[in-house]
Amino acid sequence: MKLFDSVITATQTQLDAFTPQVWDYEERKAWPDVGVSELVLQRDAAYELGGSGFPAVNFTCVTTDSDFIDQNQVLLYGSDLGRLKKDAPYARIALLQIKPLEGDDEAAYRAIRDMEFVKYHVFPKGYMFRISSGDFREQVRVSKTALRNGISFQGVGFDFIRQYLKNPNIVKVKLIFVTEPKAPYKLFQDSAKKANDITKTLTHILDGMATDCSACNLKPICDEVEGMRELHFKQAKKGKAH
Ligand code: SF4
């Protein structure tokens, strides 16, 4: 399953110039999760990641290639939450290694499509997301109380990993946070669009769209993403066989 591999490689190359802090996953160090959406009021907000017009990019990539992810880890490029004093640029990039897919196992592809939605089920205490799917923004309001209590990207990242690993198809997770002002957020934004296009195309294919490439508005994606066209033709053939 190579659909997202070019996006993962591009992201890794774009981050090569910077040195991250790295934490291996330990569930017991996950930041408390409140389980439901929590309101961080303006008066209790210390700052917003992606506030004041700063970038706030988020995307998820899925692969079956074990070379991309050594182990469950959180990586941070830039300052940690406790060191930030005001609104800052932000990116959160999730790389997920999934179990090898057998043939054109439709259930597995549907699972990939649904992994994106984990972000709607993570509620770190004092860390309130505002997600806008149209432009891939994930802005975060961080509470003063949480900062006093020692919230960090390590703990928040571990909370995400804990949620991802509840999905039986996910084997390993690398969660990357970026607050480094010099990081290439514009390129991350392009990657977010591409990852979103791939997921969207996957959805259309699974919904049984006809295989007429000459009249298909997703052709630019299939021309660029290795494996997408093969997947559609395989799915279509399977549909006819049933
Ligand atoms: S293979 Fe790609 S371009 Fe062709 S019909 Fe399917 S989605 Fe459209």
Residues whose N, C-alpha, C, O or C-beta is under 5 A from the ligand:
A	BS01	SF4	A210 T211 D212 C213 C216 L218 K219 C222 M228 R229 H232
